[in-house]
């Protein structure tokens, strides 16, 4: 039985009780604190309850409702104020949203629910871990098992402190269970917390009863401890120590998945040799991923929202398949010569087919009274929609529109690119296998612009399929494909808020790219190229040595490669925090949602909410915690 199932048993049937009420944000009251660790079975459930808190760090959160009525409010709260997509790629340079997310639109304050919830949920994980570490020694398990469980829980404590320190750069440190009224420590320095995390991870690595890997069940292992400790060393700038840890992983059975990049992100391969540490999901209420719901489309099964989008910046980072830099002008010579708004002309759909026949003509011509009842064929709805767009462009731009061939021309800019692009993103005029009803079945849709809809198609045009619809149908935005279910799933348990694919937190490609980053910082760009090439070769794309000619060029290239390889996996935001580049990549002048050709979408502009530093973003200690605990210092740059 996978640990994802064990966690469900632990939290649904047994719960997780402790000897305190410290940050008790979930109903763990089924088993009394004096009984929790008295049997081997209860000890297992207690440890699984520590694992269960990772659900707060699933990349796409978990739905708190069932069906449309429950998901709308509850899942949205989890996503925007919980531990999900709000602080992942949407907040980094690669993603965008129209949602009123505090940290994007300048509304983040020490009193924001987002700040308070993240703090409390992370410390809930710390507390559960401390409770387990304190009580496992008195359980009736064998000494070997107790040692293994304590090592697993120390990793989980380290991971929660890792996230706390990434966001707050110094927090209070607790390594024993405490009551909430006893939680009155002040902040330690960031370096102190990094040191404590390293201590826990080093204990895991030294524990002989902790296995090197656990591909069967997905429990914590030494490989995960080495990988996370290497990440800590990256934060500290201890490049060689990070490399030393990363080097250990291949000898423990980890490596790149030997298969198609898209296949890596499927349930069949979620326990493959590339996956080092994941948050596990199952197709069950409260225990699934919301990726389908928030990254899907109205063409997806369940009629998903599709709230989160990929920025044109991210798409344009994907190179040509020969490894050369992508440039729109190489495919459409007039592209850069037009003002940004006029570039929409290249993204407009065809209005006629190869024979000059208008798409979607009415099935029965209308009678025109002005012509004494003679047939009058009104314009195609597609032609009308395109004309409305063309009317808003300059004469120079309108002259570049092709009634037939416009779609094929824009596709040339995507078809000869890094293969990962189409596997991560639904681009302009790309196909997506969604669903249709009556009968319920898989159905191929196309990302067209402007969105017109699905019509009863004349036989000559039946091969066109329908348009992909999102909740922002008035804008042409890049859509996520990674983690979104395609086709029709007949399972009665299927739900748009119960994705069953695990959320990878650390995988081997991530490790290789951090390894390359460390080598660059050590002045070894050509060795860094070898690591990057491993990742790119698996994807089917070449690596140009010119991108590693010097440290600055190599540094930028390695970072961009992370953005390409890891798109949609939650690392972008934390990478930008670590690099100190969040403001320049996310909050530049004019930053907002962008349509495919770079013009602003309908959402508000992004606003940098932090006044203390121009580059390094530090989250504010929650106002509620400052008011409760007199030893906490207010974070500089925030108004309390």
C-alpha positions in Angstrom: 0.0 0.0 0.0 1.4 3.4 -1.0 1.9 5.9 1.8 -0.7 8.2 0.1 -3.3 5.6 1.2 -1.7 5.2 4.7 -1.9 9.0 5.2 -5.6 8.9 4.3 -6.2 6.1 6.8 -4.3 8.1 9.5 -6.1 11.3 9.1 -9.6 10.0 8.3 -9.9 7.2 10.8 -7.3 7.9 13.5 -6.4 11.5 13.3 -3.3 12.9 14.8 -3.4 14.1 18.5 -0.7 15.8 20.4 -0.1 16.9 24.0 -0.8 20.6 23.1 -3.1 22.8 21.2 -0.3 24.7 19.5 -1.4 25.8 16.1 -4.0 23.0 15.9 -5.5 23.9 12.5 -7.0 20.5 11.8 -9.5 18.2 13.8 -7.0 15.7 15.3 -9.2 14.6 18.2 -10.1 11.0 17.6 -7.3 9.6 19.7 -6.3 11.0 23.1 -2.8 12.3 23.6 -2.0 9.7 26.2 -2.9 6.8 23.8 -1.5 8.1 20.5 1.8 6.3 20.7 0.9 3.2 22.8 0.6 0.7 20.0 2.6 0.1 16.8 -0.4 0.8 14.7 -1.1 4.1 16.4 2.5 5.1 16.1 2.3 4.5 12.3 -0.8 6.6 12.2 0.9 9.4 14.2 3.9 9.5 11.9 1.6 9.5 8.9 -0.2 12.4 10.4 3.1 14.3 10.1 3.3 13.4 6.5 -0.3 14.5 6.0 0.6 18.1 6.7 2.5 18.1 3.4 -0.9 18.3 1.8 -0.7 22.0 2.7 2.4 22.2 0.4 1.0 20.3 -2.6 1.7 22.5 -5.6 -1.9 22.9 -6.6 -3.6 22.5 -3.2 -6.5 20.3 -2.4 -10.2 20.9 -3.0 -12.2 21.2 0.2 -15.5 20.6 -1.4 -17.2 18.1 -3.7 -18.5 19.1 -7.0 -19.2 22.7 -8.2 -20.9 23.8 -5.1 -18.1 23.0 -2.8 -15.1 23.6 -4.9 -16.0 27.2 -5.9 -15.5 28.8 -2.5 -13.5 26.3 -0.5 -10.9 25.3 -3.0 -10.4 28.9 -4.0 -9.7 29.8 -0.3 -7.1 27.0 -0.2 -5.4 28.2 -3.3 -5.3 31.9 -2.5 -4.8 31.9 1.2 -3.4 28.4 1.8 -0.2 26.7 0.7 -0.9 26.0 -3.0 -0.4 27.7 -6.3 -0.5 31.3 -4.9 3.3 31.2 -4.2 4.4 29.0 -7.0 4.8 29.7 -10.7 1.9 32.2 -10.7 4.0 34.4 -8.4 7.2 33.8 -10.2 8.0 35.2 -13.7 6.5 32.2 -15.5 2.9 32.4 -14.5 0.1 34.9 -14.3 -3.4 35.2 -12.9 -6.4 37.5 -12.8 -7.2 36.5 -9.3 -7.0 39.0 -6.5 -3.9 37.4 -5.0 -2.5 39.6 -2.2 1.2 39.2 -3.2 0.6 40.0 -6.8 -1.5 43.1 -6.6 0.2 44.9 -3.8 -2.3 43.9 -1.1 0.0 41.8 1.0 0.2 43.1 4.5 1.2 41.6 7.9 -2.5 41.2 8.6 -3.3 39.3 5.4 -4.9 35.9 5.8 -2.3 34.5 3.4 0.6 35.5 5.7 -1.1 34.2 8.8 -2.3 30.9 7.2 1.1 30.1 5.8 2.9 30.7 9.0 0.4 28.7 11.1 0.3 25.7 8.7 4.1 25.5 8.5 4.4 25.6 12.2 1.6 23.0 12.5 4.0 20.7 10.6 6.9 21.6 12.9 4.6 20.9 15.9 3.5 17.5 14.6 7.1 16.5 13.9 8.2 17.6 17.4 5.4 15.7 19.0 6.3 12.5 17.0 10.1 12.8 17.8 9.3 13.2 21.5 6.9 10.2 21.7 8.2 7.6 19.2 10.9 6.4 21.7 8.2 5.2 24.1 6.2 3.3 21.5 6.3 -0.5 21.4 7.9 -0.6 17.9 11.3 -2.3 17.4 14.3 -0.1 17.9 15.2 -0.3 14.2 11.7 0.9 13.2 11.7 3.7 15.8 15.1 4.9 14.5 13.7 4.9 10.9 10.5 6.8 11.9 12.4 9.4 13.8 14.7 10.0 10.9 11.7 10.4 8.6 10.0 12.9 10.9 13.3 14.9 11.3 13.3 15.3 7.5 9.7 16.5 7.6 10.6 19.0 10.4 13.5 20.2 8.3 11.3 20.6 5.3 8.8 22.8 7.1 11.6 24.9 8.6 13.1 25.1 5.1 10.0 26.7 3.7 9.7 29.0 6.7 13.2 30.2 6.3 12.8 30.7 2.5 9.9 33.0 3.1 10.8 34.8 6.4 14.6 34.6 6.5 14.8 33.9 10.2 12.0 32.5 12.5 11.5 31.2 16.0 13.0 27.7 16.5 11.2 25.0 18.5 12.4 21.4 18.7 10.1 20.3 21.5 6.3 20.2 21.8 4.9 23.4 23.3 1.5 24.8 24.1 0.5 27.9 22.2 0.9 30.1 25.2 4.4 28.8 25.6 5.4 29.6 22.0 7.0 33.0 22.9 10.4 32.8 21.3 11.8 35.5 19.2 13.2 35.1 15.7 16.6 33.3 15.2 18.8 34.4 12.3 18.4 32.8 8.9 21.8 31.2 9.3 20.8 29.7 12.6 17.8 28.1 11.1 19.8 26.8 8.1 22.1 25.2 10.6 19.3 23.5 12.5 17.9 22.2 9.2 21.3 20.8 8.3 21.5 19.1 11.7 18.2 17.3 11.2 19.1 16.2 7.6 22.6 15.1 8.7 20.9 12.9 11.4 18.7 11.4 8.6 21.7 10.7 6.5 23.6 9.1 9.4 20.7 6.8 10.4 21.6 3.3 9.3 17.9 2.2 9.3 16.8 4.9 6.8 17.0 3.4 3.3 18.7 5.1 0.4 15.5 5.3 -1.6 11.9 4.1 -1.4 10.4 4.0 -4.9 7.7 1.6 -3.9 6.0 3.6 -1.2 7.4 7.1 -1.4 8.5 7.5 2.2 11.4 9.7 3.2 14.8 8.3 2.5 18.5 9.3 2.5 18.3 10.5 -1.1 15.7 13.1 -0.1 17.8 14.2 2.8 20.9 14.7 0.6 18.9 16.6 -2.0 17.3 18.9 0.6 20.5 19.5 2.4 22.1 20.4 -1.0 19.4 22.9 -1.4 20.2 24.4 2.0 23.8 24.7 1.0 22.7 26.5 -2.2 21.0 29.1 -0.1 24.1 29.5 1.9 26.4 29.8 -1.1 28.3 26.7 0.0 28.6 25.5 -3.6 31.0 22.6 -3.1 29.1 21.2 -0.2 25.9 21.3 -2.3 27.7 19.4 -5.1 29.0 16.8 -2.7 25.5 16.1 -1.6 24.1 16.0 -5.2 26.8 13.6 -6.2 25.5 11.0 -3.7 22.1 10.6 -5.4 23.1 8.7 -8.5 24.7 6.0 -6.3 21.4 5.6 -4.5 19.5 4.7 -7.6 18.3 8.2 -8.7 18.6 9.5 -12.2 16.7 11.0 -15.1 13.5 9.3 -16.2 14.4 7.3 -19.3 11.3 8.2 -21.4 9.2 10.9 -22.8 9.2 14.2 -20.9 5.4 14.3 -20.8 5.1 10.7 -19.6 7.1 11.7 -16.5 4.2 13.6 -15.2 1.7 10.8 -15.1 0.5 8.5 -12.4 2.3 5.6 -14.0 5.7 7.2 -13.4 5.2 9.2 -10.2 7.4 6.8 -8.4 10.2 6.5 -11.0 13.9 7.0 -10.4 13.7 10.7 -11.1 11.2 11.5 -8.3 13.1 12.2 -5.1 10.5 13.8 -2.9 6.8 14.3 -3.8 3.5 15.3 -2.2 1.3 12.4 -2.9 -2.3 12.7 -4.3 -5.1 10.3 -4.7 -8.5 10.6 -6.5 -10.4 11.3 -3.3 -12.0 14.3 -1.7 -9.5 16.4 0.3 -6.6 14.2 -1.0 -6.3 15.2 -4.6 -4.6 18.0 -6.6 -6.5 21.0 -7.9 -4.4 21.2 -11.0 -7.2 20.1 -13.3 -9.5 22.7 -11.8 -7.2 25.7 -11.9 -5.0 24.9 -14.9 -7.6 23.2 -17.0 -10.1 24.7 -19.4 -13.8 24.6 -20.0 -12.9 22.0 -22.6 -11.5 19.8 -19.8 -13.6 17.2 -18.1 -15.6 18.8 -15.3 -15.6 22.3 -17.0 -12.6 23.6 -15.2 -11.9 27.2 -14.5 -8.4 27.7 -16.0 -7.6 30.5 -13.7 -3.8 30.4 -14.1 -1.9 31.0 -17.2 1.7 31.0 -18.6 3.4 34.3 -19.4 4.6 35.1 -22.9 8.0 35.6 -21.3 8.1 31.9 -20.3 7.0 30.7 -23.7 9.6 32.8 -25.5 12.3 31.3 -23.3 11.8 28.0 -25.1 14.5 27.8 -27.8 14.4 26.4 -31.3 14.9 22.7 -31.5 18.5 23.2 -32.6 19.3 25.0 -29.4 19.4 28.5 -30.9 17.6 31.4 -29.3 14.0 31.9 -30.3 13.2 35.1 -32.1 9.8 36.0 -33.5 11.3 37.8 -36.5 12.9 34.5 -37.7 9.4 33.2 -38.3 7.4 36.3 -39.0 9.8 39.0 -40.3 7.3 41.9 -39.7 6.7 40.9 -36.1 9.0 43.3 -34.2 8.4 46.2 -36.6 4.8 46.5 -35.5 3.7 48.1 -32.2 2.9 45.5 -29.6 -0.8 45.8 -29.9 -0.8 45.4 -33.7 1.0 42.0 -33.4 -2.4 40.5 -32.6 -2.9 40.3 -36.4 -0.6 37.3 -36.6 -2.6 35.4 -34.0 -6.0 35.8 -35.6 -7.7 32.7 -36.9 -8.4 31.9 -40.5 -11.8 33.0 -41.9 -11.9 30.7 -44.9 -10.6 27.3 -45.8 -8.2 26.3 -48.6 -11.0 26.6 -51.1 -12.0 30.0 -49.9 -15.2 28.7 -48.2 -16.1 30.6 -45.1 -16.0 28.6 -41.9 -19.2 27.9 -40.1 -21.7 29.3 -42.6 -25.3 29.0 -41.4 -26.9 25.7 -42.2 -30.0 27.4 -43.7 -29.7 30.8 -45.5 -31.8 33.5 -44.0 -34.5 35.3 -46.1 -33.8 39.0 -46.7 -37.1 41.0 -46.8 -35.2 43.8 -48.6 -34.6 41.5 -51.4 -38.2 40.3 -51.7 -37.5 37.2 -49.7 -34.4 36.1 -51.6 -31.8 34.1 -49.8 -29.2 36.2 -47.9 -26.2 34.6 -46.4 -25.1 36.6 -43.3 -21.4 36.7 -42.5 -19.9 33.8 -40.7 -19.6 34.4 -37.0 -15.9 33.7 -37.4 -15.5 36.4 -40.1 -17.4 38.8 -37.9 -15.2 38.1 -34.8 -12.0 38.5 -36.8 -13.2 41.7 -38.5 -14.0 43.2 -35.1 -10.4 42.6 -34.1 -8.9 43.8 -37.4 -10.9 47.0 -37.1 -9.0 47.9 -34.0 -5.6 47.6 -35.6 -3.6 49.9 -37.8 -3.9 49.8 -41.6 -0.4 48.4 -41.8 -1.3 45.6 -39.5 -4.5 44.8 -41.3 -2.7 44.4 -44.5 -0.6 41.5 -43.0 -3.7 39.4 -42.2 -4.2 36.2 -44.3 -7.8 35.0 -44.5 -6.3 31.6 -45.2 -2.9 30.7 -43.8 -2.8 33.0 -40.8 -3.0 30.0 -38.4 -0.3 28.0 -40.3 2.0 31.0 -40.2 1.7 31.5 -36.4 2.1 27.7 -35.9 5.6 27.9 -37.6 6.8 29.8 -34.5 5.8 26.9 -32.2 6.3 23.7 -34.3 10.1 23.9 -34.5 10.8 24.5 -30.9 12.1 22.8 -27.8 9.7 19.8 -27.5 9.0 20.6 -23.8 7.1 23.7 -24.8 4.1 21.9 -26.3 4.2 19.3 -23.5 4.0 22.1 -20.8 1.9 24.7 -22.6 -1.2 24.8 -24.8 0.1 27.4 -27.4 -1.7 29.2 -30.2 -3.6 26.7 -32.5 -2.4 23.7 -30.5 -4.6 20.7 -30.1 -6.0 19.6 -26.7 -7.9 16.4 -26.2 -10.7 17.5 -23.9 -14.3 16.3 -23.7 -17.7 16.9 -25.0 -21.1 15.7 -23.7 -24.0 13.9 -25.3 -22.4 11.4 -25.3 -19.6 12.0 -22.8 -16.4 11.3 -24.8 -12.9 12.5 -25.6 -13.0 15.4 -28.1 -10.1 17.3 -29.7 -10.3 21.1 -29.3 -8.0 23.8 -30.7 -6.7 27.0 -29.0 -8.0 29.6 -31.5 -8.4 33.4 -31.4 -10.9 35.0 -31.2 -12.9 32.4 -29.3 -16.1 31.9 -31.1 -17.4 28.6 -29.7 -18.7 25.3 -30.9 -21.2 25.1 -33.7 -23.1 22.5 -35.5 -20.4 22.1 -38.1 -21.2 21.5 -41.8 -19.8 18.1 -43.0 -17.0 19.9 -44.9 -15.6 21.3 -41.7 -16.2 18.5 -39.2 -12.5 18.0 -38.8 -12.0 21.4 -37.2 -13.2 20.5 -33.7 -14.2 23.1 -31.1 -12.5 26.1 -29.7 -10.8 25.9 -26.3 -12.8 28.0 -23.8 -11.5 29.4 -20.6 -13.0 31.8 -18.0 -11.0 34.5 -19.8 -12.5 33.9 -23.2 -12.0 37.6 -24.2 -8.2 37.2 -23.9 -5.8 35.0 -25.7 -3.6 33.6 -23.0 -1.2 30.7 -22.9 -2.6 27.7 -21.0 -0.9 25.1 -18.8 -0.8 21.6 -20.1 1.4 19.9 -17.5 -0.6 18.1 -14.8 -3.9 18.7 -16.7 -5.8 15.5 -17.4 -6.6 15.0 -21.1 -9.5 13.0 -22.6 -12.5 11.4 -20.9 -12.1 9.6 -17.6 -15.0 7.3 -17.0 -14.1 6.7 -13.3 -17.0 7.5 -11.0 -14.5 9.1 -8.6 -13.1 11.5 -11.1 -13.5 15.2 -10.1 -11.8 18.3 -11.3 -10.5 19.0 -7.8 -9.2 15.5 -7.1 -6.2 15.1 -9.4 -4.4 11.9 -8.7 -1.0 12.8 -10.1 1.7 13.4 -7.3 3.2 16.9 -7.0 7.0 16.5 -7.4 8.9 18.8 -4.9 12.4 17.6 -5.7 13.3 15.5 -8.8 16.6 14.6 -10.3 16.5 17.2 -13.1 16.1 19.8 -10.4 19.2 18.5 -8.7 21.2 18.5 -12.0 20.3 22.1 -12.7 21.2 23.2 -9.1 24.5 21.2 -9.5 25.1 23.2 -12.7 24.4 26.4 -10.9 26.9 25.6 -8.2 29.5 24.7 -10.8 29.0 28.1 -12.5 29.6 29.8 -9.2 32.8 27.8 -8.7 34.1 29.1 -12.0 33.5 25.8 -13.9 31.0 26.7 -16.7 32.0 23.8 -19.0 31.3 21.3 -16.3 28.0 23.0 -15.7 27.2 22.6 -19.4 27.5 18.8 -19.0 24.8 18.8 -16.3 22.5 21.0 -18.3 23.1 18.9 -21.4 22.0 15.8 -19.5 18.6 17.4 -18.9 18.3 18.8 -22.4 19.4 15.6 -24.2 16.6 13.7 -22.4 14.2 16.4 -23.8 15.6 16.0 -27.3 17.3 19.3 -27.7 21.0 20.2 -28.2 23.2 22.4 -26.0 25.3 25.2 -27.4 28.7 25.7 -25.7 28.5 29.4 -26.5 26.0 29.7 -23.7 28.7 28.7 -21.2 31.5 31.0 -22.6 31.8 32.9 -19.3 30.3 33.0 -15.8 27.6 35.7 -16.4 26.4 34.1 -19.6 26.3 30.6 -18.0 24.6 31.9 -14.9 21.7 33.4 -16.9 21.5 30.3 -19.1 21.3 27.8 -16.2 18.5 29.9 -14.6 16.6 30.0 -17.8 17.0 26.3 -18.2 15.4 25.8 -14.8 12.5 28.0 -16.0 12.0 25.8 -19.0 12.4 22.4 -17.5 10.5 23.1 -14.2 7.6 25.1 -15.6 4.5 24.6 -13.6 6.2 22.7 -10.8 6.3 25.4 -8.1 9.9 26.2 -8.1 9.9 29.5 -9.9 8.9 31.7 -7.0 11.4 30.2 -4.6 14.2 30.3 -7.2 13.6 34.1 -7.7 13.6 34.6 -3.9 16.9 32.8 -3.6 18.4 34.7 -6.5 17.1 38.0 -5.3 15.5 38.6 -8.8 11.8 38.5 -7.9 11.2 42.2 -8.4 12.9 42.5 -11.8 11.3 39.4 -13.2 7.8 39.8 -11.8 7.2 43.4 -10.7 8.8 45.3 -13.5 7.1 48.5 -14.9 3.9 47.5 -16.6 3.8 43.9 -15.2 0.4 42.3 -15.4 -1.3 39.5 -17.2 -0.1 39.4 -20.8 -1.8 38.1 -23.9 0.3 36.0 -26.3 1.6 39.0 -28.3 2.6 40.9 -25.2 -0.3 43.3 -24.7 -1.7 43.6 -21.2 -4.7 41.5 -20.4 -7.7 42.6 -18.4 -6.2 42.2 -14.9 -4.8 44.9 -12.8 -1.1 45.7 -12.8 1.2 43.8 -10.4 2.4 46.0 -7.5 5.5 45.4 -5.4 4.3 45.5 -1.9 7.6 45.6 0.0 9.4 48.8 0.7 12.5 47.8 2.6 14.6 46.3 -0.2 14.7 46.7 -3.9 15.5 43.1 -4.6 15.4 40.7 -1.6 11.8 40.0 -0.7 11.2 39.0 3.0 7.7 38.0 4.2 6.3 39.9 7.1 5.9 38.2 10.5 2.1 37.9 10.8 0.5 40.8 12.8 -1.4 38.3 14.9 1.8 36.6 16.0 3.5 39.9 16.8 0.5 40.9 18.9 0.4 37.5 20.7 4.2 37.1 21.2 6.0 40.2 22.6 9.4 38.7 21.7 8.8 38.7 17.9 10.2 41.7 16.0 8.3 43.3 13.2 9.7 42.8 9.8 11.4 45.8 8.3 9.7 47.3 5.3 6.2 46.4 6.3 3.5 48.6 8.0 1.9 47.0 11.0 
